[in-house]
Amino acid sequence: MHWSFNPTHWSISTRSLQVVAALGLVATLGLLITPKTFPLEGTPPFDAAERFVDSLMAQMTVEEKIGQMTLFTTDWEATGPTIRAGYREDIRQGRCGALFNSHTVAFTRELQRIAVEESRLKIPLLFGYDVIHGYKTIFPIPLAEAASWDLEAIERSARIAATEAAAAGLHWTFAPMVDISRDPRWGRVMEGAGEDTWWGSRVAEARVRGFQGNGLGQTDAVAACVKHYAAYGAPIAGREYGTVDMSERSFREYYLPPYAAAIRAGAATVMTSFNDYDGVPATGSHYLLTNVLRQEIGFSGFVVTDYTAINELVAHGVAQNEQEAGELALQAGVDMDMQGAVFQRFLKNSMEAGKVSLAQIDTAVRRILLLKYRLGLFENPYKYCHPEREKQLLLCAEHRAAARDMARKSIVLLKNEKKVLPLSRKARIALIGPLADNKSELIGSWSAAGNSNDCVSLLEGLRAASQGVVIHARGCALEGDDRRDFAQAVAAAKKADVVVVAVGEAAYMSGEAASRTELSLPGVQEALVETLAATGKPVVVVLMNGRPLAIPKVVERATAVVEAWWLGTEAGHALADVLFGEYNPSGKLPMTFPRSVGQVPIFYNEKNTGRPYDANSKWTSKYLDSPNSPLFPFGFGLSYTTFEYSAPTVSRRTFRPSDTLLVSVRVRNTGSPAGTEVVQLYLRDLVGSVTRPVRELKGIQRVHLQPGESRAVTFALTEADLRFYRRDMTFGSEPGEFDLFVGSSSAHGQSVRVELLP
Ligand code: BGC
């Protein structure tokens, strides 16, 4: 993705050149630009775009330029989409070049018409929206999808989200969210891929590929927006919008790579974060937005703020007033102001006062117009507006089937005593709990245009698949201390062979502005599980939540525990598939589940310390009142069958930086049914110039094995996989010994020792 001038492209198509020349002329005349054929992707690429944009910018007033740097939200009411009167006028006057939360073909067409018919330069609007895990067909929340460890499925999910969003008039999604987090108190962990940097980077790339498809010129692609840059997932004590204070080493090693991976995968835009980092709010940080993002990572798209993050520089205490905040943000590297209207109100004054330069404004505008160009909006501003396509694609059978597939793959089996699962279809099931007959919570937070009425509840899913009886009782509400329905629930349990109890969080409890200090089940849900367990019936706990929970008692009482997160539109069907054994669960946790809030932050790739944990020695790194180990480790998840791992072997014990090292293990399905195992490769660098984690994930492979079948699983490692920020902060490897672990979770697997020679 380089937009620099490349003369070889010019020789490829003189016809394109003519079109460019014509466009320049048309732009000069200030007319709507609608040539029939115009190269969007491929040849000649962005040299033509730059010429086009330059000729357009030559016609623009400063106000119109600042308008392109201004993004406003429209509203949505029960009756449908609405827009504040002033915004229409802003579009007409060229004071606003982009809108978000505006969707549906009818609504976006109407607004686009104002821009391209009634504004002076007829520059098309850019429509953005938070399409995070589906547009109308809602897929599992991103954290759940990450638990599938299936990059193809994750990419397909984003592809479908983009296809639907584009069919509803949208050009741009505020996703993927790639913030690494080690703190489940932070509610936004539901939007990301969990705690691991390597996995988070792979998921980030897959999502960008999915959203942007075969190129932004296509009608089914939307531009991605990597967020929230940077380190937003590490606020102190997990408190939303809080300060981030970490070493530069940790930042670069654990938090930065997923943003860089998404950008290298071609993400068109980046969103700043609300937090400060090392004393400077990200939205005003020249270091983050220019030195690291542009100069180091090489990002060439545009940067949008997160909501009113420019205005918030005043509250952060780094700007006297909003005008100064705007100057700081522009100078730092912000190109577009979301909703705060700071650029719109003050930037011209700042320019006239000599605080910012026209060249700085031009740089931002050019980046924004280039994206509109790449999206093909100058060629056809209505290319996303096809009522037929919208009708045909949203929530179509194919998309629902993909959502069901993704949902089944996202489920993690955490416990299964006495093989209580899978259930017999003939079983008498008591389905209990506040989330048993619920639809409203299942699509989770950030569910775009998703309608919970389109969602399949667990009750519906079980009834559709059962050949026995499903007795339903709510038991209690999600919150509050009312236990009056416990008796009815117990009566239902007594009539059944097995109890399935669906408990968890309300959707609003995870997501933005949803930090929690307790990680237990809210209200009296834990008491409900306990009461049902006391009946002596086997109890299958189905968890629906957006973050790791600390629920050791629930796990102890339950016969089986199924982590179902929020699975989206097809939740009930997917859960029935797993509970009845139609699909053998294969998900693994992308975040550590703690025993208690006191263990948080908790993550698998910790350091050894000088006094590593020893249960029998007080003077080691530990708690007096809890083991160090989590409730469930990162990477953990059971299957209905069992897998056995051989000791890993390596192609060579010693290797040089130019060698590829092969690490193999034989995995056998030692039970039944057929199942998929996520085989994980971790390494430990035994001695370094700085302390290294006890384990680092370096690869995964999903293998599907029939009963009794075994297969060799091989990973290839090179010196590049061993690099880290050394003592002098250079990034590279160091010769020495490494232990390689291959296993079924971060807490499992045998190791083999290898040595990297200089
Ligand atoms: C969130 C962003 C989101 C934006 C627009 C903000 O409050 O932090 O993630 O993209 O709103 O909806």
Residues whose N, C-alpha, C, O or C-beta is under 5 A from the ligand:
A	BS01	BGC	D130 F174 D306 Y307
